[in-house]
Amino acid sequence: MDQAVIPLGKPQPERADAARNRRHLLATAREMVAELGVDKVTMDRLAERACLGKGTVFRRFGTRAGIFRALLDDDETAFQQSVLSGLPPLGPGAEPVERLIAYGRARICFLYEHHALARAALDGNEPIPVGARNATQLHIRMLLGCAAHGAGEARLRGADLDTLAVQLTAALEAPMLLFLTAPRQRETPELIKRMADGWQDLVERVCG
Amino acid sequence: MDQAVIPLGKPQPERADAARNRRHLLATAREMVAELGVDKVTMDRLAERACLGKGTVFRRFGTRAGIFRALLDDDETAFQQSVLSGLPPLGPGAEPVERLIAYGRARICFLYEHHALARAALDGNEPIPVGARNATQLHIRMLLGCAAHGAGEARLRGADLDTLAVQLTAALEAPMLLFLTAPRQRETPELIKRMADGWQDLVERVCG
């Protein structure tokens, strides 16, 4: 139907062209966010800068928020990739508790670096995406399972690991959420460090 | 201004009358919720059952959601009262860690018993009230402070208690929030017990 509403004025692109357009649009949007900030990126400006028709941008992203959602999805995928198969201690190869600490520290930085994008990716009509949260909780649950069955971590044996994973996910995200919704502070790097240290302290208390 | 919009048809009530009306309306609304369920309570039915004018009900509560917000406020006040000056271990007189465990267990029950009311108290135009959450976080922070300075709990000394209070508040509320927004389960009492046990386990790991 959207094909009918906004004619492209050129033949229906090949699948390979569509993929190339997508990568080109995302790269252009990323440049614009870095240069101009999130607020200055609009559908029209993106189309102009990418030298593509507005219809292409519209069909690709749906709404302005959709641009930022696509960028965020892209970065989330890269983040999860580095968790699943990157270098230790974030990736496989380190002890589970060490990985749990590294995950929270990396996640806090990720959320901080992406907060403008994440806010712009929400529009009033869309539900808040829960995919990333589920990935965090699943990863924490997996590492807790490894820790509980590992040789060194007798402390976790017998614990309700599903409940603990929910608790730790919330404990990881809540300070960040409070920070991101508060008026911007001057001492940001200190606060981010404090949150990361707080996460490490909590994990060591719970699992150590 | 609301006085002008909906005339009472009787003289402006005394301050004591207003207070009596308020108590009478809340008691009537509470009866209706218990008998009929939240969904059946409307401004019109409440006015009829309370034998008061619709204008009185309207001025008191503003919207239908306002009825449930007033009931919830009333119960929150009673809950906080039992925390501040009730019997131990919820009230003063027990060890801080014991009080922390008792607080979470009592809070889980409170949230469970009030979930229909809390949902009905939200309407689309009002921000989600954060007062109760702040009370929980303040209380947890206070008990952590007592525990850190107490004789028995050397484990908490040197911890970042502000961050820990945010983490524990989130860990207390998140499982409950997930439960309350999920489709109703059959094994509710087991789940509530599991959450309460999970809270106790977390507190013992962190502070014990």
Contacts between the chains, C-beta under 8 A, distances in Angstrom:
chain1	res1	chain2	res2	distance
A	155	B	205	7.7
A	159	B	201	6.3
A	160	B	194	6.6
A	160	B	197	6.9
A	160	B	198	5.3
A	160	B	201	6.7
A	163	B	175	6.0
A	163	B	194	6.4
A	163	B	195	6.8
A	163	B	198	3.5
A	163	B	201	7.9
A	164	B	198	6.9
A	164	B	201	7.6
A	164	B	202	7.1
A	166	B	171	8.0
A	166	B	174	5.6
A	166	B	175	4.8
A	166	B	178	6.4
A	167	B	171	3.7
A	167	B	174	6.6
A	167	B	175	6.7
A	167	B	198	6.6
A	167	B	202	5.6
A	168	B	171	7.3
A	169	B	174	7.0
A	170	B	167	8.0
A	170	B	170	3.9
A	170	B	171	5.3
A	170	B	173	7.1
A	170	B	174	3.2
A	170	B	175	7.9
A	171	B	166	8.0
A	171	B	167	3.7
A	171	B	168	7.2
A	171	B	170	5.3
A	171	B	171	4.8
A	173	B	170	7.1
A	174	B	166	5.5
A	174	B	167	6.6
A	174	B	169	7.0
A	174	B	170	3.3
A	174	B	174	7.9
A	175	B	163	6.1
A	175	B	166	4.8
A	175	B	167	6.7
A	175	B	170	7.9
A	178	B	166	6.4
A	194	B	160	6.6
A	194	B	163	6.4
A	195	B	163	6.9
A	197	B	160	6.9
A	198	B	160	5.3
A	198	B	163	3.5
A	198	B	164	6.9
A	198	B	167	6.7
A	201	B	159	6.3
A	201	B	160	6.7
A	201	B	163	7.9
A	201	B	164	7.6
A	202	B	164	7.1
A	202	B	167	5.6
A	202	B	206	7.0
A	205	B	155	7.7
A	205	B	205	6.0
A	205	B	206	4.7
A	206	B	202	7.0
A	206	B	205	4.7
A	206	B	206	6.6
